[in-house]
Amino acid sequence: MSNDNNKPCFRVEFYLLNENYQLVRYEDGLDDLARPWRSYYNQLRKKYTQIPLAKKNIAKLNPSIRILFLEPGKLNGKRMLDELARTERNIPLDNLSPLITISNFDIMSLWSYPYEDEIRSASAKMIRESTLDTRYKFLDSSIWFRFVPIAPLTDDEEYQSLVISASNFQTRFSKLIKEICEYWKNGLYITNAAVATRELQLRLLLESKLSKEVGKGGHADAVTPFKFHSESFLQKRASQEIEFFHETWNEEKNCIANECSLRLMIVDDQACKGHKLSAITEESKDCTISKKKLIMAPFYKIFKKEHFKVSVPSNDQDVIKKCLEKLRKNYFDLIFLDYLLGKRDNVETNREYGHEFLLNLLKDGKKKEAAYEYKRSFQGRFWIFSISSFPFALPDKLHQLGISHLQNLWHLSYGGDPITTPHLYNYYLFRFIKQKISAYFLHPDLLLRIIKENPVYLKKSNEKFWAEYLENTILHWRHRVDLASRHAQDDDSSPFTESIAWFCKKNVPLNKTLDLILKITSLMKDGYIGGSAFFTCEMEFEAPLLRQYKPVGDYLFKQIKAFQDKYIKDQSSRIQDAKIKGLRNLNFEYLKIYELPLNIGDLSESLNELILSRNHMLSFPKSIFSLKKLSRLHLDHNPISTIAGDINSLPRLTDLNLENTPLGAKLTKPHAQNREEVLQLWKEAIAIQKNISIKKVLYFGLSPKDSEQLRVDREFHQIRIALKGERFELIPNFAVNYIDFQREVLKSNAEILHFSGHGNNQSLVFQESSGTDQNVEFKTIIEVFFKNSFARENLQCIVLNACKTNEQAKVLSSHGIYTIGMSGAIEDERSIAFSGGFYNAVHLIEDQNFEDAFLMGINAARNEENTLKKRKRDTTGFSYLSSRLTIHLYFDGEEIASEVFK
């Protein structure tokens, strides 16, 4: 049908199903039938009476689009698809047209793979529990049959009553119309391939199910041998796969689409040079596109054209022979293999088949003569993509021949047809290319899957085995990339190998992530799982990784936490068993622990001997002082540099071993074997500590669950690294309430007090035992220092690393204490950087010049700010640097220095 300007147009027709499931033309006079759809009909009728096509004559065909309004109840009837198939088969070839079905809900997502969370909704459940015919995806199975829902599946109650935005439906519908117009423009609807596919789909719709006579016991309802797919669902999935190729992986904004190079070969008679798609009409100009262009269309949209080369047969005869000859001369990164090929030996009726190409590869691959050797990558496989409107056609054919499609000689993908099932084709194609890239590139999804699939059973877990398995997997991938980068490159080798290896080598976030994982596995193999707080701080992600790898880190530490919980439970169980059995000695040697379990005090009335040799204890365990009957204690081969407490609390201790410890190396006799020697050892150790002037840093890191979460673990880790050495004792306190804070301040007698958390002009935020916020006014906190001289006896510096604490810092400084406070909000990045720089200086400067340390902290915060601004993008896990902030240093109530951040 043509419009007034004599331009070719689609004729748009509207249909309903009557009570007998027959298509009835919908016209304005049929209001009784059309009442549920009247508003949508009016919308579409007004806009789509005629749809202009390209300025060309499509032979003598009269193109049209049919729109079927389908009530949900009709989907439940078994007759609907049967009657529809019979109707469609009776349409003459010169009057074929696409059918768009419009119904209430997006049923095409149901029972689709993968099963997504977004379809697990109330409305989805409602439809799943109905008696939907299992062949319903036929309604969205090719360029001939497409489905447009009015309402998406959702938990929103408004949508369940079909109250939706008409604009959303219009957007989905208009996009589909554009697709159909493009298919007509290229002449796809009049190709022999499209018409044959349509006929086969209709035949399968009618005949690929069991009849009631033989399908008793529910089989006739449940068993449908042939499964249709949904083009709309796979269009969405293909878009998600395509996003992977455009994802940027470093500061240079490099993405795989810009870096990857490919050499391709198409084994298809219709892809030969100058060949157009064969059509049902006599005029060859009706099909305006070649098979090669259709196959390559997705590549043109994603990859740089100069990054891939395409080889096609010279003509449509003896295609297999010609392509095998090409394969002997060049390596091809991807081979497209059609199911039905051209003529064999110039005989019209003697056609070649795609599976014969594979059989030749198998046959010739077993021969040793050089003439039969094909070019393969150093991994030794061909990557073959099947071209067929049925994804499993080629693998199924191999199985019919008694040959497994899984071979060491090739990777064979499920396929799709760019003519009749373009979205199915795109989905499997990009998944296949992504799989090829994944042979070298450990992208976040793949790395996360590897960690999750690591064989471990927590009930009987062996953390050393878990670490070794993961380490070997990572090293294997790295070795593969190294081999690829060293692989000799010439005109016959794979351009893909060189490009992807180079891409992986310069991928900084990936390599830093792998370095961290290898660091973790190395420690895990040595048993470094004791001490949950220390391990979490030590193993926190240090590098500013891009947001893609955050799920990897989250899951990795979740797994490690499970190991830690099991470890703590095991050690606590040993103590509990010892208590029940009345044991008088415990041996924790070689357990690589950092701290004793909290329930060690349960053995205060029974334990005589405790062996803690060859572990990772940094200081004398305070919990030991509860063991009143302890007589023998071995702490040799531990990194112990400090002791604290009253030795008189252990009146029976007569054997104390501190050999091969940093502290023991300075003692006259590190192994005391009687009470007098124990007392002398302790006295000498105390004197040594006083001579080296050990300073205590009391750290409070608070991030209650009701407030914005802060990375206090990372900050503690930075401070711990900065103060590493014999002159400082860092005392950590996490998740404490105000009473705990007051108690620790009064008993620690620390030189530096560091508070990291949330604050405002009136209060600091502590944490209740339930994890919730506990706001304590500053005047209450300041009384701790003003009314208790003991609290400030040795106190030299207070760091209030929290928002809006400058006024309180100024008040605290009036007692001759250096104080640091913030006016404005301080973000994690600045906070952590400032602390790292400040304590690095405190560690290096002998006379504790806090003014110089303050300046070093400011410089570190400024450098971190410049680094983050340089990235110019939001990265998950990092805050925005958008607020104005001033960091102040006070002494005796006066400001000594300050720095403004904008």
C-alpha positions in Angstrom: 0.0 0.0 0.0 1.3 3.5 -0.9 0.6 6.8 0.6 -0.2 10.1 -1.2 3.4 10.7 -2.1 3.5 7.3 -3.7 6.2 6.1 -1.2 6.2 2.4 -0.2 4.6 1.8 3.2 3.7 -1.0 5.5 0.0 -1.7 5.7 -0.9 -2.1 9.4 -3.7 -4.5 10.4 -5.1 -5.2 13.9 -6.5 -8.6 15.0 -8.1 -10.3 18.0 -8.8 -14.0 18.7 -12.5 -14.9 18.9 -14.0 -17.6 21.1 -12.9 -20.2 18.5 -9.3 -18.9 18.6 -9.6 -17.6 15.1 -7.9 -14.4 14.0 -10.6 -11.7 13.6 -9.8 -8.4 11.9 -10.2 -5.6 14.4 -12.1 -2.6 13.1 -13.7 0.3 14.8 -17.2 -1.4 14.8 -16.1 -4.3 16.9 -16.2 -2.5 20.2 -17.6 -5.5 22.2 -14.6 -7.7 21.3 -12.1 -4.9 21.6 -13.1 -3.2 24.8 -10.0 -4.3 26.9 -7.7 -3.0 24.1 -9.6 0.0 22.9 -7.1 2.6 24.4 -4.1 0.8 23.0 -5.7 0.3 19.6 -6.4 4.1 19.5 -2.8 4.9 20.3 -1.4 2.6 17.7 -4.0 3.3 15.0 -3.3 7.0 15.2 0.4 6.6 14.9 0.9 3.5 12.8 -1.8 3.5 10.1 1.0 3.5 7.5 4.7 3.0 8.2 7.0 4.5 5.5 9.6 2.2 4.0 12.8 2.9 2.1 12.3 4.3 -1.4 12.5 1.0 -3.3 10.1 -1.5 -4.9 9.9 -4.8 -3.1 8.9 -6.7 -6.2 5.1 -7.1 -6.4 4.7 -7.9 -2.7 2.3 -5.9 -0.6 4.1 -5.6 2.8 2.1 -5.5 5.9 2.4 -5.7 9.7 -0.2 -7.6 11.7 -0.8 -6.7 15.3 -2.6 -9.3 17.5 -4.2 -8.2 20.8 -4.1 -11.3 22.9 -5.9 -11.6 26.2 -4.1 -13.5 29.0 -6.8 -16.0 29.2 -6.3 -17.0 25.6 -2.6 -18.0 26.4 -3.9 -20.6 28.8 -5.9 -22.4 26.1 -4.1 -25.2 24.3 -5.9 -24.5 21.1 -4.6 -21.0 20.6 -1.1 -21.8 19.2 -2.5 -24.7 17.1 -5.1 -22.5 15.5 -2.6 -19.7 15.0 -0.1 -22.1 13.3 -2.8 -23.4 10.9 -3.9 -19.9 10.0 -0.3 -18.8 9.4 0.4 -21.8 7.1 -2.5 -20.9 4.9 -1.2 -17.5 4.0 0.2 -17.3 0.4 4.0 -16.7 0.0 3.3 -13.4 -1.7 1.4 -12.1 1.3 3.6 -13.1 4.2 4.0 -10.5 6.9 5.4 -10.3 10.5 3.0 -10.8 13.4 3.3 -8.7 16.5 1.5 -10.0 19.5 0.5 -7.6 22.3 -0.5 -9.0 25.7 -0.6 -7.9 29.3 2.6 -9.2 30.9 6.2 -9.8 29.9 5.8 -13.6 29.9 8.9 -14.1 27.7 11.2 -13.8 30.7 9.5 -16.8 32.4 11.6 -20.0 32.5 14.3 -18.3 30.6 18.0 -19.0 31.3 19.5 -17.6 33.4 16.7 -17.3 35.9 16.9 -13.7 37.0 15.9 -12.1 40.3 14.0 -9.4 38.5 11.3 -11.9 37.3 10.8 -13.4 40.7 7.8 -11.1 41.4 4.3 -11.5 42.5 3.0 -11.0 38.9 5.6 -13.5 37.6 4.4 -16.1 40.2 0.8 -15.5 39.1 1.6 -16.2 35.5 3.9 -19.2 36.3 1.2 -20.8 38.2 -1.3 -20.5 35.3 -1.5 -23.2 32.7 0.6 -21.5 30.0 1.2 -23.6 26.9 4.9 -24.4 27.0 5.3 -23.4 23.4 4.3 -19.7 24.1 7.8 -18.4 23.2 6.9 -19.1 19.6 5.2 -15.7 19.7 8.6 -14.1 20.0 10.8 -16.6 18.1 12.1 -14.9 14.9 11.8 -11.9 12.7 8.3 -13.2 11.7 6.9 -13.4 15.2 7.5 -10.8 17.9 5.9 -10.1 21.3 5.4 -6.7 23.1 4.1 -6.7 26.7 2.0 -3.9 28.0 3.3 -4.3 31.6 6.7 -5.6 32.7 6.8 -8.2 35.5 7.1 -6.4 38.8 6.3 -6.5 42.5 4.6 -3.1 42.2 0.9 -3.5 43.1 -0.1 -0.7 40.7 1.3 -2.7 37.8 -0.5 -5.8 38.9 -3.7 -4.0 38.1 -2.4 -3.1 34.7 -2.0 0.6 35.6 1.2 1.5 33.7 2.8 4.3 31.8 1.7 4.3 28.2 5.0 5.9 27.2 6.9 2.8 28.2 4.8 0.6 26.0 5.1 3.1 23.1 8.9 3.1 23.5 9.1 -0.7 23.3 6.7 -0.9 20.4 8.4 1.8 18.4 11.8 0.2 18.8 10.4 -3.1 17.4 8.8 -1.3 14.5 12.2 0.2 13.6 13.7 -3.3 13.7 11.0 -4.7 11.4 11.5 -1.9 8.9 15.2 -2.5 8.8 14.5 -6.2 8.1 12.2 -5.3 5.2 14.7 -2.7 3.9 17.4 -5.5 3.6 14.9 -7.9 2.0 15.2 -10.5 4.7 11.5 -11.4 4.7 11.6 -12.6 1.1 14.8 -14.7 1.5 14.4 -18.4 1.0 16.1 -19.0 4.4 13.5 -16.8 6.2 10.5 -18.4 4.5 11.9 -21.9 5.1 12.5 -21.1 8.8 8.9 -19.8 9.1 7.5 -22.9 7.6 9.6 -25.1 9.8 8.6 -23.2 13.0 4.9 -23.6 12.1 5.3 -27.3 11.5 7.1 -27.7 14.8 4.5 -25.7 16.6 1.8 -28.1 15.3 3.6 -31.4 15.6 6.3 -31.2 18.3 4.1 -32.2 21.2 2.5 -35.3 22.5 -1.1 -36.0 21.7 -3.7 -36.7 24.5 -3.9 -40.3 23.3 -0.3 -41.1 24.1 0.4 -38.5 26.7 -1.4 -39.8 29.6 -0.3 -39.1 33.1 0.2 -35.4 32.3 2.9 -35.9 29.7 0.8 -34.4 26.9 0.7 -31.2 28.9 4.2 -31.1 30.2 6.4 -32.5 27.4 7.2 -30.4 24.5 10.2 -31.8 22.6 11.0 -28.6 20.7 11.8 -25.5 22.7 11.4 -22.1 21.1 13.4 -19.1 22.3 12.4 -15.4 22.9 14.1 -12.9 20.7 13.2 -10.0 23.1 14.7 -11.8 26.1 17.9 -12.6 24.2 18.1 -9.0 22.9 18.4 -7.9 26.4 20.9 -10.6 27.3 23.0 -9.7 24.2 23.1 -6.1 25.2 24.5 -7.1 28.6 27.2 -9.2 26.9 28.1 -6.2 24.6 28.6 -4.0 27.7 31.5 -6.2 28.6 33.4 -5.1 25.4 32.9 -1.4 26.2 33.9 -1.6 29.9 37.0 0.5 30.7 39.7 -1.2 32.7 42.3 1.4 33.6 42.9 5.1 33.7 43.6 5.2 30.0 40.0 4.2 29.4 41.1 1.1 27.5 38.3 -1.3 26.6 38.4 -4.6 24.7 36.4 -3.2 21.8 39.3 -0.8 21.1 42.1 -3.3 21.7 41.1 -6.7 20.5 42.1 -7.8 16.9 40.6 -10.8 15.1 41.1 -12.8 11.9 37.8 -14.4 10.8 36.8 -17.0 8.2 33.2 -17.6 7.0 32.4 -21.1 5.8 29.2 -20.3 3.9 28.4 -20.4 0.2 26.1 -17.3 0.5 28.9 -15.3 2.0 31.2 -15.5 -1.1 32.2 -12.3 -2.9 29.4 -10.4 -4.7 26.8 -12.9 -3.6 23.4 -11.7 -2.4 20.9 -13.6 -0.3 18.7 -15.9 -2.3 15.1 -14.8 -2.5 11.7 -16.2 -3.3 11.2 -13.5 -5.9 12.8 -13.5 -9.4 14.3 -10.1 -9.1 17.7 -10.3 -7.4 17.6 -6.6 -6.4 14.9 -7.4 -3.8 17.6 -8.6 -1.4 20.0 -5.7 -0.9 22.3 -7.2 1.7 24.9 -10.0 1.5 25.2 -12.9 4.0 28.8 -11.7 4.8 27.5 -8.2 5.8 24.8 -9.7 8.0 27.3 -11.9 9.7 29.8 -9.1 10.2 27.2 -6.4 11.2 27.7 -6.9 15.0 31.5 -6.5 14.6 31.1 -3.3 12.7 29.1 -1.8 15.6 31.6 -2.8 18.3 35.1 -3.3 17.1 37.3 -1.1 15.0 37.0 -2.1 11.4 40.8 -2.1 11.0 41.2 -4.5 13.8 39.6 -7.5 12.0 40.1 -9.3 8.7 37.5 -11.5 7.0 38.1 -14.3 4.6 35.2 -15.8 2.5 34.9 -18.5 -0.2 35.7 -17.3 -3.7 32.5 -18.9 -5.0 29.6 -21.2 -3.9 31.2 -24.5 -5.1 33.3 -26.9 -3.0 33.3 -24.5 -0.1 34.7 -27.0 2.4 37.8 -27.7 0.2 38.5 -24.0 -0.4 38.2 -23.1 3.3 40.4 -26.0 4.5 43.1 -24.7 2.1 42.8 -21.3 3.7 43.1 -22.9 7.1 46.4 -24.5 6.1 47.9 -21.1 5.3 46.5 -18.9 8.1 45.3 -19.1 11.6 41.8 -17.8 12.1 40.6 -16.6 15.5 37.0 -17.4 14.7 35.4 -19.6 12.1 31.7 -19.1 11.1 30.2 -22.4 10.0 26.9 -22.6 8.2 24.8 -25.7 8.6 23.9 -26.0 4.8 26.6 -25.2 2.3 26.8 -24.8 -1.5 27.1 -27.2 -4.4 29.6 -30.1 -4.4 31.6 -30.8 -7.6 29.3 -28.5 -9.6 26.3 -30.7 -9.0 23.2 -28.8 -8.2 21.5 -31.5 -6.1 24.7 -32.6 -4.2 25.1 -30.1 -1.3 27.7 -29.9 1.3 27.0 -29.7 5.1 28.7 -27.9 7.9 29.4 -31.0 9.9 31.5 -32.3 7.0 33.9 -29.5 7.6 34.3 -30.7 11.2 34.7 -34.3 10.1 37.5 -33.2 7.8 39.3 -31.4 10.7 39.0 -34.6 12.8 40.3 -36.8 10.0 43.1 -34.7 8.7 44.1 -33.6 12.3 45.1 -37.2 13.0 47.5 -37.4 10.0 51.2 -36.5 10.5 52.0 -35.3 7.0 52.7 -31.6 6.8 50.2 -31.2 3.9 47.4 -31.9 6.3 48.4 -29.7 9.2 46.1 -26.8 9.9 47.1 -23.5 11.5 46.1 -23.5 15.1 47.0 -21.3 18.1 49.6 -22.6 20.6 46.6 -23.7 22.6 45.8 -26.0 19.7 42.0 -25.4 19.2 39.7 -23.9 16.6 37.0 -21.6 17.7 33.9 -22.4 15.6 30.6 -20.6 15.7 27.6 -22.4 14.2 25.2 -20.4 11.9 21.7 -21.8 12.3 18.4 -20.6 13.5 18.4 -23.5 15.9 21.2 -23.1 18.5 21.9 -26.8 18.9 21.6 -28.0 15.3 25.3 -28.7 14.6 26.1 -30.3 18.0 23.0 -32.5 17.6 24.1 -33.6 14.2 27.5 -34.7 15.5 25.8 -36.7 18.2 23.7 -38.4 15.6 26.9 -39.4 13.9 28.3 -40.8 17.2 30.7 -38.0 17.7 30.9 -35.8 20.7 30.8 -32.0 20.0 33.3 -31.7 22.9 36.7 -32.2 21.3 40.2 -31.2 22.1 40.4 -30.0 18.5 37.8 -27.2 18.8 35.5 -25.1 20.8 32.0 -25.4 19.1 29.5 -22.7 20.1 25.7 -22.9 20.1 24.6 -20.9 17.1 22.1 -18.4 15.6 21.0 -17.2 12.2 21.7 -13.5 11.4 18.8 -13.7 8.9 15.9 -15.0 10.9 17.0 -14.9 14.6 19.4 -11.9 14.8 19.2 -11.5 18.6 19.8 -15.2 19.2 22.8 -14.9 16.9 24.2 -11.8 18.7 23.7 -13.3 22.1 25.6 -16.6 21.4 28.2 -14.8 19.3 29.3 -12.3 21.9 29.2 -14.9 24.6 31.5 -17.0 22.5 33.9 -14.2 21.9 33.8 -13.4 25.6 34.6 -17.0 26.3 37.6 -16.8 24.0 38.8 -13.7 25.7 38.3 -15.3 29.1 41.0 -17.9 28.2 43.4 -15.0 29.0 41.6 -12.2 30.7 40.4 -12.9 34.3 37.6 -10.3 34.2 35.7 -9.8 37.5 32.8 -12.2 36.7 35.2 -15.0 35.8 37.6 -14.4 38.7 34.6 -14.4 41.1 33.4 -17.7 39.7 36.8 -19.2 40.1 37.0 -18.2 43.8 33.4 -19.5 44.3 34.2 -22.8 42.6 37.3 -23.3 44.7 36.6 -26.8 46.3 36.1 -26.1 50.0 33.7 -27.5 52.5 33.7 -25.4 55.7 32.7 -28.3 57.9 35.8 -30.2 56.9 37.7 -27.3 55.4 41.5 -27.2 55.0 42.4 -23.6 54.6 45.9 -24.5 53.3 44.4 -26.7 50.5 41.9 -23.9 49.7 44.8 -21.4 49.4 47.0 -23.7 47.4 44.2 -24.5 44.9 43.4 -20.8 44.4 47.0 -19.8 44.1 47.7 -22.5 41.5 44.7 -21.4 39.5 45.8 -17.7 39.5 49.4 -18.7 38.6 48.1 -20.9 35.8 46.2 -18.0 34.2 49.2 -15.7 34.6 51.5 -18.2 33.0 49.1 -18.5 30.1 49.2 -14.8 29.5 53.0 -14.9 29.7 53.1 -17.6 27.0 50.7 -15.6 24.8 52.9 -12.4 25.1 56.0 -14.4 24.3 54.4 -16.3 21.4 56.1 -15.5 18.1 54.0 -13.2 16.0 54.1 -13.3 12.2 51.6 -12.9 9.3 50.3 -16.4 9.8 49.8 -16.3 13.5 46.8 -15.0 15.5 46.4 -11.3 15.9 44.0 -11.9 18.8 46.7 -13.6 20.9 49.0 -10.6 20.7 46.3 -8.0 21.3 44.6 -9.7 24.3 48.0 -10.6 26.0 49.1 -7.0 25.7 45.7 -5.8 27.0 46.0 -8.1 30.1 49.6 -7.0 30.8 48.7 -3.4 31.1 45.5 -4.0 33.0 46.6 -2.4 36.4 43.5 -3.2 38.5 43.5 -6.8 37.4 47.2 -7.3 38.2 46.9 -5.6 41.5 43.9 -7.7 42.4 45.8 -10.9 41.5 48.8 -9.7 43.4 46.7 -9.3 46.5 45.0 -12.7 46.1 48.5 -14.3 45.8 49.6 -12.4 48.9 46.5 -13.7 50.8 47.0 -17.3 49.6 50.7 -17.2 50.6 49.8 -16.2 54.1 46.9 -18.7 54.2 49.3 -21.5 53.3 51.5 -20.5 56.3 48.5 -20.6 58.5 47.9 -16.9 58.9 44.2 -17.1 59.8 44.3 -16.4 63.5 43.3 -13.0 64.8 40.3 -11.7 62.9 40.8 -8.0 63.5 44.5 -8.1 62.5 43.9 -10.3 59.5 41.1 -8.1 58.1 43.2 -5.0 58.4 46.3 -6.7 56.9 44.4 -8.1 54.0 42.2 -5.2 53.1 42.3 -4.2 49.5 45.2 -1.7 49.5 45.2 -0.6 45.8 42.6 1.8 44.5 40.9 -0.9 42.5 38.2 -0.1 39.9 34.7 -0.8 40.9 34.5 -3.9 38.8 36.6 -5.9 41.2 34.8 -4.9 44.4 32.5 -8.0 44.3 35.7 -10.2 44.1 37.1 -8.6 47.2 33.8 -8.8 49.1 33.3 -12.5 48.4 37.0 -13.3 49.1 36.9 -11.7 52.6 33.6 -13.4 53.3 35.2 -16.7 52.6 38.2 -15.8 54.8 35.9 -14.7 57.5 34.3 -18.1 57.4 37.7 -19.7 57.9 38.4 -17.3 60.8 35.1 -18.1 62.5 35.8 -21.8 62.1 39.4 -21.3 63.5 38.2 -19.4 66.5 35.5 -21.9 67.1 38.0 -24.8 66.9 40.4 -23.1 69.4 37.6 -22.2 71.7 36.4 -25.8 71.5 39.9 -27.1 72.5 39.8 -24.9 75.6 36.3 -26.0 76.4 37.3 -29.7 76.1 40.3 -29.0 78.3 38.0 -27.6 80.9 35.6 -30.5 80.8 38.4 -33.1 80.9 40.3 -31.1 83.6 43.5 -31.0 81.5 46.4 -29.2 83.1 48.4 -28.4 80.0 47.7 -27.1 76.5 50.0 -27.0 73.4 49.2 -24.3 70.8 52.6 -24.6 69.1 52.8 -24.0 65.3 49.2 -22.8 65.1 50.3 -19.4 63.7 47.9 -17.5 66.0 48.0 -13.8 66.9 46.0 -13.9 70.0 44.6 -16.4 72.5 40.8 -17.3 72.4 38.8 -15.1 74.8 37.6 -18.1 76.8 41.2 -19.0 78.0 40.2 -17.6 81.3 37.9 -20.6 81.8 41.0 -22.6 82.7 42.2 -20.2 85.5 41.8 -22.8 88.2 43.3 -25.8 86.3 45.9 -24.9 83.7 49.6 -25.4 84.7 51.4 -25.5 81.4 50.8 -23.4 78.2 53.0 -23.8 75.1 52.6 -20.9 72.6 55.8 -21.4 70.7 56.3 -20.6 67.0 53.2 -18.4 66.5 52.7 -14.7 65.6 52.1 -12.9 68.8 53.3 -9.3 68.8 53.1 -8.7 72.6 52.7 -10.6 75.8 49.1 -11.9 75.9 47.2 -10.0 78.6 44.6 -12.9 78.9 47.4 -15.1 80.4 47.3 -13.1 83.6 44.0 -14.7 84.5 45.7 -18.1 84.7 46.5 -18.0 88.4 47.9 -21.6 88.6 50.1 -21.3 85.5 53.7 -22.5 86.2 55.1 -23.0 82.7 54.7 -20.6 79.7 56.7 -20.9 76.5 56.5 -17.9 74.0 59.6 -18.6 72.1 59.8 -18.0 68.3 57.1 -15.2 68.4 57.6 -11.6 67.2 57.1 -10.3 70.8 58.7 -6.9 71.4 56.8 -5.7 74.4 55.4 -6.9 77.7 52.8 -5.4 80.0 51.0 -6.3 83.2 52.0 -7.4 86.7 54.1 -10.6 86.9 52.9 -11.0 90.5 49.5 -11.9 89.1 51.2 -15.2 88.1 52.6 -16.3 91.5 53.3 -19.9 90.4 55.1 -19.1 87.1 58.6 -20.7 87.3 59.3 -21.4 83.6 59.1 -18.5 81.1 60.7 -18.9 77.7 61.2 -15.8 75.4 63.9 -17.2 73.3 64.1 -16.1 69.6 61.9 -13.1 70.1 62.9 -9.4 69.5 62.5 -8.7 73.2 64.3 -11.9 74.2 67.3 -11.0 72.1 68.0 -8.0 74.4 67.7 -10.0 77.6 70.6 -11.5 79.5 68.8 -14.8 79.9 65.6 -15.1 77.8 64.7 -18.5 79.2 63.9 -18.3 83.0 63.6 -21.7 84.7 62.8 -20.8 88.3 60.8 -18.1 90.1 63.8 -15.9 90.8 64.9 -16.0 87.2 61.3 -15.2 86.0 61.2 -12.1 88.3 64.7 -11.0 87.1 63.7 -11.5 83.4 60.5 -9.4 83.9 62.4 -6.7 85.7 65.0 -6.5 83.0 62.4 -6.5 80.2 60.6 -3.6 81.9 63.8 -1.6 82.2 64.6 -2.2 78.5 61.1 -0.9 77.5 61.6 2.2 79.6 65.0 2.9 78.0 63.5 2.7 74.5 60.6 4.9 75.6 57.7 2.8 74.2 54.8 5.1 73.4 51.2 4.0 73.4 48.7 5.0 70.7 45.1 4.3 71.8 43.0 3.9 68.6 39.2 4.0 68.5 37.6 3.1 65.2 33.8 3.4 65.1 31.4 2.9 62.3 27.9 2.1 63.7 25.4 0.5 61.4 22.9 3.4 61.6 25.5 5.8 60.2 27.4 6.0 56.9 29.9 3.2 56.9 33.6 4.3 57.3 36.7 2.3 56.4 38.2 2.4 59.9 39.8 -1.0 59.2 41.8 0.5 56.4 42.8 3.5 58.5 44.0 1.2 61.3 46.0 -0.8 58.8 47.8 2.3 57.6 48.6 3.5 61.1 49.8 0.0 62.1 52.2 -0.1 59.1 53.4 3.4 60.0 54.1 2.6 63.6 55.7 -0.7 63.1 58.7 -1.1 65.4 59.7 -1.4 69.0 59.0 2.2 70.1 55.2 2.1 69.7 52.3 0.0 71.1 49.2 0.5 69.0 46.1 -0.5 71.0 43.0 -1.1 68.8 39.4 -0.6 69.9 36.6 -1.2 67.5 32.8 -0.9 68.0 33.0 0.4 71.6 30.4 2.3 73.6 31.1 5.4 75.7 31.7 3.4 78.9 34.3 1.3 77.2 35.9 4.4 75.8 36.1 6.0 79.2 37.6 2.9 80.8 40.2 2.5 78.1 41.3 6.1 78.3 41.7 6.0 82.0 43.6 2.7 82.2 45.9 2.9 79.1 47.9 6.0 80.1 48.5 6.5 76.4 50.7 9.2 74.8 48.4 9.6 71.7 44.7 9.2 71.5 43.1 8.7 68.1 39.4 8.8 67.5 38.1 7.9 64.0 34.3 7.9 63.3 31.3 10.2 63.1 31.0 13.6 64.8 29.2 16.9 64.7 29.4 20.2 66.5 27.9 18.8 69.7 28.8 15.1 70.0 30.8 12.1 68.9 29.0 8.9 67.8 29.9 5.7 69.7 28.4 2.2 69.2 25.9 0.3 71.4 26.3 -3.4 71.8 23.5 -3.9 69.3 25.5 -2.0 66.7 23.3 1.1 66.8 24.4 4.8 67.2 25.2 6.2 70.7 25.5 10.0 70.5 27.6 11.4 73.4 27.8 15.2 74.0 31.3 16.7 73.9 31.0 18.3 77.3 30.6 14.7 78.7 33.7 13.5 76.9 35.8 16.5 77.8 35.1 15.9 81.5 37.0 12.7 81.2 40.2 14.7 80.6 39.5 17.8 82.7 38.5 15.9 85.9 40.9 13.0 85.6 44.5 14.1 85.6 45.5 10.5 85.3 43.9 10.4 81.8 46.1 13.1 80.6 49.2 12.3 82.6 51.2 11.2 79.6 48.9 12.4 76.9 50.6 14.5 74.3 48.3 14.5 71.3 44.6 13.9 70.5 43.5 13.3 66.9 39.7 13.7 66.3 39.5 12.3 62.8 35.7 13.0 62.5 33.5 15.6 60.9 33.0 19.0 62.6 35.3 18.5 65.6 37.5 21.6 65.4 35.9 23.5 68.3 36.1 20.6 70.6 39.8 20.0 69.6 40.5 23.6 70.5 39.0 23.2 74.0 40.9 19.9 74.6 44.2 21.6 73.7 43.9 24.1 76.6 45.7 21.6 78.9 48.9 21.7 76.9 47.9 18.9 74.5 48.3 19.0 70.8 44.9 18.4 69.2 43.7 17.9 65.6 40.2 18.6 64.5 38.1 19.0 61.4 35.8 21.8 60.3 33.5 20.3 57.7 33.1 16.7 56.5 36.1 14.6 55.9 35.9 11.7 53.5 37.4 8.3 53.9 40.2 8.9 51.3 41.4 12.1 52.9 41.0 10.7 56.4 43.0 7.5 55.7 45.7 9.4 53.8 46.1 12.0 56.5 46.5 9.4 59.2 49.0 7.5 57.2 51.2 10.6 56.6 50.8 11.8 60.2 51.9 8.6 61.9 54.7 8.0 59.4 56.1 11.3 60.7 55.4 10.4 64.3 57.4 7.2 63.8 60.4 8.9 62.1 60.7 12.1 64.2 62.5 11.3 67.4 61.4 14.4 69.5 57.7 13.9 68.7 57.4 17.2 66.7 53.6 17.1 66.1 53.7 20.3 64.1 55.9 18.6 61.4 53.9 15.4 61.6 50.7 17.5 61.0 52.3 19.0 57.8 53.3 15.5 56.6 49.7 14.3 57.1 48.4 17.3 55.2 50.8 16.6 52.3 49.6 12.9 52.2 45.9 14.0 52.1 46.6 16.5 49.4 48.4 13.9 47.2 45.5 11.5 47.7 43.0 14.2 46.7 45.0 15.0 43.5 45.2 11.3 42.6 41.4 10.8 42.9 40.6 14.0 41.0 42.9 12.8 38.2 40.7 9.7 37.7 37.7 12.0 37.0 35.2 9.3 37.6 33.0 7.8 40.4 34.4 4.6 41.7 32.4 2.3 43.9 33.9 2.0 47.3 35.2 5.6 47.3 33.5 8.8 48.3 33.1 12.0 46.3 35.7 14.7 47.1 33.2 17.5 46.8 32.9 19.1 50.3 34.9 22.0 51.8 37.2 20.9 54.6 39.7 22.6 56.9 42.0 20.5 59.1 43.3 22.3 62.3 46.2 21.8 64.7 45.7 23.4 68.2 48.0 23.8 71.3 47.1 25.6 74.5 43.8 26.8 73.0 45.5 28.4 70.0 45.6 27.4 66.4 49.1 26.4 65.3 48.4 25.4 61.7 45.5 24.7 59.4 44.9 23.6 55.8 41.9 24.2 53.6 40.6 21.6 51.1 38.0 22.6 48.5 
